[in-house]
Amino acid sequence: MDEPRPLGATAVSAAVPRRGKPMFPDGTGPAADPAGSHHERRIRSFQPRRSRVTASQGEALRRLWPTWGVDVDGLSRLDLDAFFGGLPVVLEIGFGMGEATAQMAAADPGTGILGCDVHTPGQGSLLGLAERNGLSNIRVANGDAIILLREMLAPASLAGLRVYFPDPWPKKRHHKRRLIQPEFVALATTRLAPGALVHCATDWEPYAEQMLEVLSAEPTLENLHDGYAPRPDFRPFTRFEGQGLDKGHVVHDLLFRRRG
Ligand SMILES: C[S@@+](CC[C@H](N)C(=O)[O-])C[C@H]1O[C@@H](n2cnc3c(N)ncnc32)[C@H](O)[C@@H]1O
């Protein structure tokens, strides 16, 4: 695998990642903190939170995780062809509760969606939605997407990248936690096939400006629009988008393409 630039202020711990305990006593379910990423000496783009898993989310995790889930343990390369039966695969980072992910998967069954998030209730929610809607093109990765990209995905293996309403980290001292930064984009673009689409959206104006600046500065990407993109029809409204709109925020989409 080629060597992307190190990410984050302290770079990444060289220690062997620790596998977290699986959720269920029979060894199934997503592992807690699979790569020890909550403890890595690296600035994280997410807030580790303890959240209650409902009975139906837990049930979906117990039954569906063994076939549709993968822990981001940073230990092995993920065989996307085998995992998705040969479909082209788009990575969505931070799907939240997964409603928009499931809608996009239903609208485009010829594309596999690998949703990556650290939020266990959301993982259960998305798996449940996939099953209820008969969607066979969704898989769920549990853990930090940076470790997934860096350690587990092969160069040029992704047909696209989606980041919808990433945590805006509005306070100045937290800006370093924002996901869309030059080092992240440099890493992510190595995993994109030529022509792959990078689609970001945010309702936080200063973050939109940062996204535009960072994505425009990445030499392997070209902007499909002059500045921000008009909202594409294929992106459904997301839960966080709704909250932003309720507060009167303006939403910006950004659409870039990996150069050939
Ligand atoms: C503000 S929420 C947006 C959720 C959803 N896209 C929406 O619009 O409703 C951001 C999500 O990104 C996830 N997240 C943040 N950093 C991440 C990372 N490095 N790897 C995986 N998930 C991450 C968080 O756990 C959270 O669920």
The ligand as an SDF file (V2000), in Angstrom:
LIG
                    3D

 27 29  0  0  0  0  0  0  0  0999 V2000
  -23.0540   15.5620   12.5850 C   0  0  0  0  0  0  0  0  0  0  0  0
  -23.2590   13.8380   12.3050 S   0  0  0  0  0  0  0  0  0  0  0  0
  -24.0150   13.7850   10.6820 C   0  0  0  0  0  0  0  0  0  0  0  0
  -24.7740   12.5110   10.4430 C   0  0  0  0  0  0  0  0  0  0  0  0
  -25.4870   12.4070    9.0920 C   0  0  0  0  0  0  0  0  0  0  0  0
  -24.5590   12.4470    7.9690 N   0  0  0  0  0  0  0  0  0  0  0  0
  -26.5560   13.4460    8.9370 C   0  0  0  0  0  0  0  0  0  0  0  0
  -26.3650   14.3720    8.1170 O   0  0  0  0  0  0  0  0  0  0  0  0
  -27.5830   13.3500    9.6170 O   0  0  0  0  0  0  0  0  0  0  0  0
  -21.5960   13.3390   11.9790 C   0  0  0  0  0  0  0  0  0  0  0  0
  -21.3660   11.8410   12.1240 C   0  0  0  0  0  0  0  0  0  0  0  0
  -20.0300   11.5550   11.7400 O   0  0  0  0  0  0  0  0  0  0  0  0
  -19.4940   10.5620   12.5860 C   0  0  0  0  0  0  0  0  0  0  0  0
  -18.0300   10.6860   12.5170 N   0  0  0  0  0  0  0  0  0  0  0  0
  -17.2800   11.7610   12.8020 C   0  0  0  0  0  0  0  0  0  0  0  0
  -15.9820   11.5230   12.5790 N   0  0  0  0  0  0  0  0  0  0  0  0
  -15.9020   10.2310   12.1290 C   0  0  0  0  0  0  0  0  0  0  0  0
  -14.8210    9.4000   11.7510 C   0  0  0  0  0  0  0  0  0  0  0  0
  -13.5650    9.8420   11.7690 N   0  0  0  0  0  0  0  0  0  0  0  0
  -15.0920    8.1480   11.3630 N   0  0  0  0  0  0  0  0  0  0  0  0
  -16.3730    7.6860   11.3420 C   0  0  0  0  0  0  0  0  0  0  0  0
  -17.4400    8.4420   11.6840 N   0  0  0  0  0  0  0  0  0  0  0  0
  -17.2020    9.6920   12.0870 C   0  0  0  0  0  0  0  0  0  0  0  0
  -20.1310   10.8710   13.9430 C   0  0  0  0  0  0  0  0  0  0  0  0
  -20.1450    9.7420   14.7810 O   0  0  0  0  0  0  0  0  0  0  0  0
  -21.5380   11.2950   13.5370 C   0  0  0  0  0  0  0  0  0  0  0  0
  -22.4260   10.1880   13.4950 O   0  0  0  0  0  0  0  0  0  0  0  0
  1  2  1  0
  2  3  1  0
  2 10  1  0
  3  4  1  0
  4  5  1  0
  5  6  1  0
  5  7  1  0
  7  8  2  0
  7  9  1  0
 10 11  1  0
 11 12  1  0
 11 26  1  0
 12 13  1  0
 13 14  1  0
 13 24  1  0
 14 15  1  0
 14 23  1  0
 15 16  2  0
 16 17  1  0
 17 18  1  0
 17 23  2  0
 18 19  1  0
 18 20  2  0
 20 21  1  0
 21 22  2  0
 22 23  1  0
 24 25  1  0
 24 26  1  0
 26 27  1  0
M  CHG  2   2   1   9  -1
M  END
$$$$
